[in-house]
Amino acid sequence: MKLVIVGASGLVGRNLLDLAIADPRVESIVAPGRRPQPERRKLHAPVVDFDDLPLGASWWAADAAVCTLGTTMRAAGSQAAFRRVDYDYAMSVAALAHQHGTPAFVLNSSVGANPASWFFYNRVKGEVERDLAEIGFPSLTIVRPGLIGGDRNDVRTAEHLTLAVLKGLGPFLPKAVRINPAGRIARAILEAAAASLPGVRMIRSAELAA
Ligand SMILES: NC(=O)c1ccc[n+]([C@@H]2O[C@H](COP(=O)([O-])OP(=O)(O)OC[C@H]3O[C@@H](n4cnc5c(N)ncnc54)[C@H](OP(=O)(O)O)[C@@H]3O)[C@@H](O)[C@H]2O)c1
C-alpha cells in the first residue's frame, strides 16, 4: 500500500507514521509537511507550501491519503487562520489526491463536528466532513476522536488539565467521553486506509476509547 499522510509531524500523525513504517502492508509513505522531517525508511517527506501545493506531484497518486492536519485557535490566532488550516488545507489535499486517482481518504476530524454547530471549531470540522463527501472518493472514512491522549511537543494547559481529570476518572466514564489515545486513533486510521471499504464510514470516539 502507498500512503500519503498530511499532518505526520503531529501527535496522531507521528503515531500513524510509526505504525505505517512498521507495517509490512505499507510499501511507501509520502508525508508532505511545512518543515523538514527526519529521514526514515519508506518515507519521503517533501517540504511544501500548503497555500501553493505542488499540483502535478506524482506522489499524490497513492492507495490512500490521510489527513491528520489541524491547528488550534491559539496557534492560528484568528478564526480565518484556523479555517485556512483545518478546512482549506484539508480540502486542497483531498482534491489533489482525488484528481490523481487516489481512491481512499481518511480524515481525522473531531467529536461534535457539525456544519450547523454554534461552535466555530465544530462547525469547521463539520464543513470539512460534509464537503469531503462531495469530492467523490470511492472510500471515505471520517474519524471523530474526543480528547486525544499522548505526549505533545507544545503546551496546552486547559487540555492538559482535562486529560488529567479524564485519566483519573477513566474506568468510571462512559466510553464516549473517555480519552482517545493517539495510538488507538492512528491504528484505526491505518486499518481504515488498508481496508478502503466502499462508501462513507464513521469511526466514533467510543470506538477509540482507552
Ligand atoms: N487535541 C485534541 O484533543 C483533539 C480532539 C479531537 C480532534 N482533534 C483533531 O485531530 C487532528 C489531529 O490532532 P493532533 O493532536 O494530532 O494535532 P497536532 O499534534 O496539533 O498536529 C497537527 C499537524 O498539523 C500541522 N499543521 C498545523 N498548522 C499547520 C499549518 N499552518 N500549516 C501546515 N501544517 C500545519 C502540524 O505541522 P507542524 O508539526 O509543522 O506544526 C502537525 O503535523 C486535528 O485536526 C485536531 O483538530 C484534536
Ligand as a Chemical Component Dictionary entry (heavy atoms), coordinates in Angstrom:
data_LIG
# 
_chem_comp.id                   LIG 
_chem_comp.type                 NON-POLYMER 
_chem_comp.pdbx_formal_charge   0 
_chem_comp.three_letter_code    LIG 
# 
loop_
_chem_comp_atom.comp_id 
_chem_comp_atom.atom_id 
_chem_comp_atom.alt_atom_id 
_chem_comp_atom.type_symbol 
_chem_comp_atom.charge 
_chem_comp_atom.model_Cartn_x 
_chem_comp_atom.model_Cartn_y 
_chem_comp_atom.model_Cartn_z 
_chem_comp_atom.pdbx_ordinal 
LIG N1  N1  N 0  -6.420  17.897 20.639 1  
LIG C1  C1  C 0  -7.469  17.092 20.755 2  
LIG O1  O1  O 0  -7.731  16.558 21.823 3  
LIG C2  C2  C 0  -8.341  16.826 19.540 4  
LIG C3  C3  C 0  -9.583  16.245 19.735 5  
LIG C4  C4  C 0  -10.352 15.906 18.618 6  
LIG C5  C5  C 0  -9.890  16.166 17.351 7  
LIG N2  N2  N 1  -8.695  16.772 17.173 8  
LIG C6  C6  C 0  -8.224  16.986 15.791 9  
LIG O2  O2  O 0  -7.418  15.874 15.459 10 
LIG C7  C7  C 0  -6.468  16.259 14.437 11 
LIG C8  C8  C 0  -5.083  15.769 14.828 12 
LIG O3  O3  O 0  -4.781  16.284 16.095 13 
LIG P1  P1  P 0  -3.301  16.245 16.689 14 
LIG O4  O4  O 0  -3.445  16.470 18.141 15 
LIG O5  O5  O -1 -2.560  15.068 16.191 16 
LIG O6  O6  O 0  -2.696  17.565 16.016 17 
LIG P2  P2  P 0  -1.277  18.229 16.271 18 
LIG O7  O7  O 0  -0.426  17.376 17.151 19 
LIG O8  O8  O 0  -1.514  19.630 16.699 20 
LIG O9  O9  O 0  -0.631  18.190 14.793 21 
LIG C9  C9  C 0  -1.161  18.998 13.816 22 
LIG C10 C10 C 0  -0.476  18.768 12.478 23 
LIG O10 O10 O 0  -0.934  19.812 11.586 24 
LIG C11 C11 C 0  0.189   20.531 11.100 25 
LIG N3  N3  N 0  -0.109  21.955 10.993 26 
LIG C12 C12 C 0  -0.643  22.752 11.935 27 
LIG N4  N4  N 0  -0.719  24.013 11.481 28 
LIG C13 C13 C 0  -0.220  24.000 10.215 29 
LIG C14 C14 C 0  -0.029  24.991 9.209  30 
LIG N5  N5  N 0  -0.372  26.271 9.430  31 
LIG N6  N6  N 0  0.499   24.630 8.042  32 
LIG C15 C15 C 0  0.848   23.342 7.807  33 
LIG N7  N7  N 0  0.705   22.342 8.725  34 
LIG C16 C16 C 0  0.171   22.681 9.902  35 
LIG C17 C17 C 0  1.291   20.314 12.122 36 
LIG O11 O11 O 0  2.540   20.540 11.478 37 
LIG P3  P3  P 0  3.810   21.151 12.281 38 
LIG O12 O12 O 0  4.413   19.981 13.005 39 
LIG O13 O13 O 0  4.656   21.676 11.186 40 
LIG O14 O14 O 0  3.268   22.184 13.219 41 
LIG C18 C18 C 0  1.039   18.866 12.530 42 
LIG O15 O15 O 0  1.601   17.987 11.558 43 
LIG C19 C19 C 0  -6.603  17.761 14.298 44 
LIG O16 O16 O 0  -7.385  18.054 13.167 45 
LIG C20 C20 C 0  -7.361  18.183 15.551 46 
LIG O17 O17 O 0  -8.172  19.333 15.334 47 
LIG C21 C21 C 0  -7.899  17.109 18.250 48 
# 
loop_
_chem_comp_bond.comp_id 
_chem_comp_bond.atom_id_1 
_chem_comp_bond.atom_id_2 
_chem_comp_bond.value_order 
_chem_comp_bond.pdbx_ordinal 
LIG N1  C1  SING 1  
LIG C1  O1  DOUB 2  
LIG C1  C2  SING 3  
LIG C2  C3  SING 4  
LIG C2  C21 DOUB 5  
LIG C3  C4  DOUB 6  
LIG C4  C5  SING 7  
LIG C5  N2  DOUB 8  
LIG N2  C6  SING 9  
LIG N2  C21 SING 10 
LIG C6  O2  SING 11 
LIG C6  C20 SING 12 
LIG O2  C7  SING 13 
LIG C7  C8  SING 14 
LIG C7  C19 SING 15 
LIG C8  O3  SING 16 
LIG O3  P1  SING 17 
LIG P1  O4  DOUB 18 
LIG P1  O5  SING 19 
LIG P1  O6  SING 20 
LIG O6  P2  SING 21 
LIG P2  O7  DOUB 22 
LIG P2  O8  SING 23 
LIG P2  O9  SING 24 
LIG O9  C9  SING 25 
LIG C9  C10 SING 26 
LIG C10 O10 SING 27 
LIG C10 C18 SING 28 
LIG O10 C11 SING 29 
LIG C11 N3  SING 30 
LIG C11 C17 SING 31 
LIG N3  C12 SING 32 
LIG N3  C16 SING 33 
LIG C12 N4  DOUB 34 
LIG N4  C13 SING 35 
LIG C13 C14 SING 36 
LIG C13 C16 DOUB 37 
LIG C14 N5  SING 38 
LIG C14 N6  DOUB 39 
LIG N6  C15 SING 40 
LIG C15 N7  DOUB 41 
LIG N7  C16 SING 42 
LIG C17 O11 SING 43 
LIG C17 C18 SING 44 
LIG O11 P3  SING 45 
LIG P3  O12 DOUB 46 
LIG P3  O13 SING 47 
LIG P3  O14 SING 48 
LIG C18 O15 SING 49 
LIG C19 O16 SING 50 
LIG C19 C20 SING 51 
LIG C20 O17 SING 52 
# 
